[in-house]
Amino acid sequence: MLKLILSSSVHRLPQTVVPTLRPATLSTSPLHKVLGSLRGGRLFFCSGSGDGADAEAKVVESGSGAEESQTKASSAIVSTNPRPEDYLTVLALPLPHRPLFPGFYMPIYVKDPKLLAALQESRERQAPYAGAFLLKDEPGSDPSVVTGSDADKNVYDLKGKELFNRLHEVGTLAQISSIHGDQVILIGHRRLRIAEMVSEDPLTVKVDHLKDKAFNRDDDIIKATSFEVLSTLRDVLKTSSLWRDQVQTYTKHIGDFTQPRLADFGAAISGANKLQCQQVLEELDVYKRLNLTLELVKKEMEISKIQESIAKAIEEKISGEQRRYLLNEQLKAIKKELGLETDDKTALTGKFRERIEPKREKCPPHVLQVIDEELTKLQLLEASSSEFSVTRNYLDWLTALPWGEYSDENFDVTRAQKILDEDHYGLTDVKDRILEFIAVGKLRGTSQGKIICLSGPPGVGKTSIGRSIARALNRKFFRFSVGGLADVAEIKGHRRTYIGAMPGKMVQCLKNVGTANPLVLIDEIDKLGRGHAGDPASALLELLDPEQNANFLDHYLDVPIDLSKVLFVCTANVVEMIPNPLLDRMEVVSIAGYITDEKMHIARDYLEKSTREACGIKPEQVEMTDAALLALIENYCREAGVRNLQKHIEKIYRKIALQLVRQGETIDATIASAQSIEPKNAKVDFDESVQKESLLGSSNPEERDETSEEDDKVQIDLPAEQSPCPDNQSTDNEVAKESEEDKETETKTIEKVLIDKPNLNDYVGKPVFHADRIYDQTPTGVVMGLAWTSMGGSTLYIETTLIEEGEGKGALHVTGQLGDVMKESTQIAHTVARAILVEKEPENPFFANSKIHLHVPAGATPKDGPSAGCTMTTSLLSLAMKKPVKKDLAMTGEVTLTGKVLPIGGVKEKTIAARRSEVKTIIFPSANRRDFDELASNVKEGLDVHFVDDYRQIFDLAFGDDLSQNVEN
């Protein structure tokens, strides 16, 4: 784009370079009077071709007046003997960016050595003229897209006929003012038109000189157009910052002028593209040329206005922000002088002092001393130093902790019992322990912190009971999980020397809850990790020790914190995974799991209710029978916990919700279609009522019959109600409308979804578990044992069979994916069985001469543990004596080589498994009598339990004469 630049130091040309044509014309031209009156330097017209310096057009050097301009111009013209119009054959110079107008000058770069030599030769031969022609765009290219330097290089590579075809026909006869290296300064004189090509290298063309068409200078239209161009140019110069100093001088000279020069001047200084400028150059009609120029300067005016509005908006924004900043600074200074506001450090100190002031009486003295020292230190530090931010964060944590602030505890045992029963069914041991804690606190008048560990399989409510305990005690609740924790800093905090240091979890807990006696639930304590950052289990020793946590020291705070009032509740799945020193500090409360009756109550009172509300289903829309719920528990959710049971109930209710929505959409569609029918055709016959009933999906035949009868009654009454009566038409319409509304209300009623045992598979699929009981009546060599699993308990069969028999072939082969302990138990059982057989049947040589195979199904399940010892011994003896054991008999216990029966674990789970398999008689070790007595009465009900401490007692119970007939007592 051509830009008008005022400069006195840049691109100064030799005195011989002056952009003018004839002295006589210059002296009388008003335009040159205007330009001559612009003092202070030279004027340049440059095209915005990329770097802003590729193509520059320069106009007349400014002087003090018209005569001075004439004198300088006369002395600067290169003397030529021939006149410019005498040159009919000239060298063709391509202009890549803008055309050259008469009266302006332009520097171009000539890269072709031959062309540059020819220009130099022409200048030396006193023929310093050449033709300057605008280069056409490449075919298919967009002239509005700015090209890069690569395109310029392609222009310089054009030669000969290819260059000739790319040149516009109309150009400008240019005087070669000077040559500096490869830069050639051209001064435009007059218009040319290419006639033909004379030579290719360098390109020389034959030209015709063009003259403007004759016009009447006094024509009013031409005058008005000229004045409009001048007026627009004046407005452009007003808005342009480059010409702002020259506006007043320029507007004085609007008298006598040359219209063609004015048109060229306006086009030259405009920002139009090269094709529009070329159009002005090619136009020989002065009036049309003025119109084209007027268009260009009007566009330039609009661009100048936009530029001005953008600059004004940015300036207003910047000035507004600066003004606001200055006012804020002044306001701060005024407030500081009046004592209304202090600096940042003083404000921070005041905030910290205000925060600690209410706690000062309860805060320990050593903590107050540290806070005062740090506040003094904060005043001495610079706000920009790193130590300042460390001290500020440290004070923030110190003053935010609830020093000596405790929540009011609940010592009402009855209320606590009610709250615990609202949230959880069963868990008697846990609830009793919490009630004992409350009772002790009530008698003492104050409560102390305790460390309780709830152990049990997943899904039994260990984590959720913690929140209920906090609600029952009226304490704040905080939970964090230590599963996989391998960094001691999570417990004890980071030291303040580290970047981004933070206190440990306990300090964060106290800050969050705002009291010093919360209930802290440490989840998954049996899954602690150990890494390069230390052993978190060892760090928990101080935290969970009632004798040490009264002075718990966090690495970040570095001041003792009293945690003796905190009630810690830990959860674990396997107590054996907890390190012994840590386990010794906790009071373990085992949660064995739920039996079927307990699961039924939990499902009815808790799970089903919450799931129904979550799915948006009303109680009257769904009914799940006890048989279906029992089948769901026994065949799908046998786990000790109820998490899987909750998932299955949610699955059932989701399917019910989908079914209800589909029924509702179908009914709405039926009603909509019925309403679109005219009343006289809206008869409901018996078949349609049956179809509607089928859409309701009723599963009760009696309900379908009743509904059909009601629909039939409606069908009988409708014709009478809707029969037209000319005497009372409005009454009939009202009756018909009411009957339609009654029909719509009846149709919208959705039948209750019934979940029973037969259709349970449609909602949860096929059963996952099957009956543990393989034999209704155990054969010879097969005995039912009891085992503990992660899902609770299960029955376990021990099977033995004879492989071969022969003299001295006594051996034992074991299968069933048994662990090392269980394999040792088989060997012990084999030895004990041989000893018992010698006592009972001395003449029986079975074990000495028989190869026996012992198998424990299922083969894909890994098994280990010593509690199957007595069961294996009984199985071997049953095979040896060829006697089956008593029906519905199950046993568990570890056997020693001398026949002693040692205690086992999982009494509750094994008892539940026995009840599930309809076992009537159970044999437990005598040492487990206490565990059995602690079980609920509904678990022990209907069981004949025997406690033994020697295997011979088991032998008598299993193979006694009164039991050997395999009949049930």
Secondary structure, DSSP 8 states (H G I E B T S, - for coil): -EEEEEESSSS---TT----S-HHHHHH-HHHHHHHH--SSEEEEEE-SSSS-SEEEE-----SSHHHHHHHHHHHS---SS-GGG--EEEEEEESS----TT-EEEEE---HHHHHHHHHHHHTT--EEEEEEB---TT--TTS---HHHHHHHHH--HHHHHHHB-SEEEEEEEEEEETTEEEEEEEEEEEEEEEEETTTTEEEEEE-------TT-HHHHHHHHHHHHHHHHHHHH-SSSGGGHHHHHT--SS--HHHHHHHHHHHS---HHHHHHHHH---HHHHHHHHHHHHHHHHHHHHHHHHHHHHHHHHHHHHHHHHHHHHHHHHHHHHHTS---HHHHHHHHHHHHHGGGTTTS-HHHHHHHHHHHHHHHHS-TTSHHHHHHHHHHHHHHHS-TT--------HHHHHHHHHHH-S--HHHHHHHHHHHHHHHHHSS----EEEEE-STTSSHHHHHHHHHHHHT--EEEEE-TT---THHHH---TTSTT----HHHHHHHHH-SSS-EEEEE-GGG---BTTB-HHHHHHHHT-TTTGGGEE-TTT-SEE--TT-EEEEEES-GGGS-HHHHTTSEEEE-----HHHHHHHIIIIIHHHHHHHHT--GGGEEE-HHHHHHHHHHT--SSSSHHHHHHHHHHHHHHHHHHHHHHHHHHHHHHHHHTS-GGG----HHHHHHHHHHHT---HHHHHHHHHHHHHHHHHHHHHH---SSSHHHHHHHHHHHHHHHHHHHH----EEE-STTTHHHH-S-S---S---SS--TTEEEEEEEETTEEEEEEEEEEEEEE-TT--EEEEESSB-HHHHHHHHHHHHHHHHHHHHH-TT--HHHHEEEEEE-S-TTS-B--STTHHHHHHHHHHHHHT----TTEEE--EE-TT-BEE--S-HHHHHHHHHHTT--EEEEEGGGHHHHHTS-HHHHTT-EEEEESBHHHHHHHHH-TTTTT----
